[in-house]
Amino acid sequence: MPHPPAPGTRWWLTTPARAGSVLAVPLLGLLDQYAGFLALIAAITLVWKDNPAQKGVKVAATIGAMALLGAVLPDPPGDRPAATVAQADAKGAQGDRTAASPSPSPAAPRPPERPPAAPDYRGLRLDEAREKAEAAGFGVDEHDASDEDKSIMMRLNWTVCFQKTGRTHAGTETIDFGAVKTGAPCPAVDGGAIPWPTMPDLVWKTWKTAQKEVLDLGVVPDHHLRADTAYGNDRLPDEGEYDDWRVCATDPAQGADVTLDTWVTLELTDPDNGCPEPDRGHGGQADLPDRDDDGDPDYRDPFPGDRDRDSTFPNGFPDGSDGSGGGSSGGGGDWNCPRTRWC
């Protein structure tokens, strides 16, 4: 007769909870093989953790949980047991003996069994394709269709590229899906390399034109594309006001693969300024002329010879004493210029 749990014992360490975790293994395995494996790990942990039962009982519970999971897992597609191979070899040997003996009418070879027909699930999200195939009576498996051979964890983020039907030795119809991450192009063959698009030549094209070419690649979302300045001391106008600025450099460079994880930066310049020299195609940290060294390039500074005025403060930098202009005179007030080079 089982002993009641000691006061204060956590519920998941009680005997009913441990027994329930073992019974949950095949139930979850029927729903999803990954869930079944996770339930098996949890059940083994509960069986052994702080369990006063005898070691033999715990070993038996562990083996029972593993056997229950193995009993409900589907047969992998394309499996051909050794017995089937041996039978085929035996038939071949028998056929050789038959051919060697005189026979008036040798039996015609049996044509290979045709794979079962299935709807075309290509282009569907993997979770949707799997659900439809299982409803049609197929045993379903899936794999990464690319040469990267990644594990598929979240089927809703993958898209079917290839499908192959077959039968198990028990006659169960199966279908195996080859999938890639949604948004990636399909390989030419199952297991091949993904044909990622490459970065086009965008140098000296306008931002508007270059932006469209990058987005038309089909793998770069809008929020993965950004504009920057080709010159270190330049700054971009407000959005929409630099549509005719020109591209000096790109990151990644021309010809590089552009994947789903790529962030693209286009370095721009005002057409009147040209691109930094000497390497026009790679931009750099060159600065535009700034005679008064106030951080405002001469081409946009309305007062290129006056260090105390620029395009942001055309009337001079504000005075810290009373908030009015005329900072250097009238009482020796300090400059009010947080986060600038003059403070």
KABEL-V524451 format. One line per field, one symbol per residue. ss: DSSP state (a for helix, b for strand, c for the rest). psi: psi as a letter, one per 40 degrees, with the letter a starting at -180 (. if undefined). burial: b if it has 16 or more other ideal C-beta (glycine too) atoms within 10 Angstrom, else e. A space follows every 10 residues. Layout:
ss: ???
psi: ???
burial: ???
//
This chain:
ss: cccccccccc aaacaaaaaa aaaaaaaaaa acaaaaaaaa aaaaaaaacc ccccaaaaaa aaaaaaaaaa aacccccccc caaaaaaaaa aaaaaaaaaa cccccccccc cccccccccc ccccbaaaaa aaaaacccbb bbbbcbcccc ccccaaabbb bbbbbbbccc ccbbbbbbbb bccccccccc cbccccbbcc cccccbaaaa aaaaaccccc caaabbbbbc cccccccccc cccccbbbbb bcccccbbcc cccbbbbbbc cccccccccc cccccccccc cccccccccc cccccccccc ccccccccbc cccccccccc ccccbccccc ccc
psi: hiiiiihehi deeidddddd dddedddddd dhdddddddd ddddddddhf heiidddddd dddddddddd deiihiiehh iddddddddd dddddddddd ihhdgihiih iihhiiiiih eheiiddddd dddddeeihh iiiheiedfi ihdgdeeihh diihiaiide ehhihhhhii hhdiiiidih eiihgiiihi heheiidddd dddddedeeh ideehiiiid ideiiiaihe efdeiihdii hiiheiihad ehhhhhhiih deeaiiiegd eebafiiihg defeehidde hegeehdeia ddgdeiiiie deeiafdeig efiihggifi ee.
burial: eeeeeeeeee eeebeeebee bbebbbebbe eeeeebeebb ebbbebbeee eeeeeeeeee bbeebeebbe eeebeebeee eeeeeeeeee eeeeeeeeee eeeeeeeeee eeeeeeebee beebbbeebb eebeeeebbb bbbbbbeeee ebeebeebbb bbbebbbbee eebbbbbbbb beebebbeeb eeebeebebb ebbebbbeeb beebeeeebb eeebbebebb beebeeeeee ebeebbbbbb beeeeeebee ebebebbbbb eebebbeeee ebbbebebeb ebebbbbeeb bebbeeeebb eebeeebbbe eeeeeebeee eebeebeeee eee
//
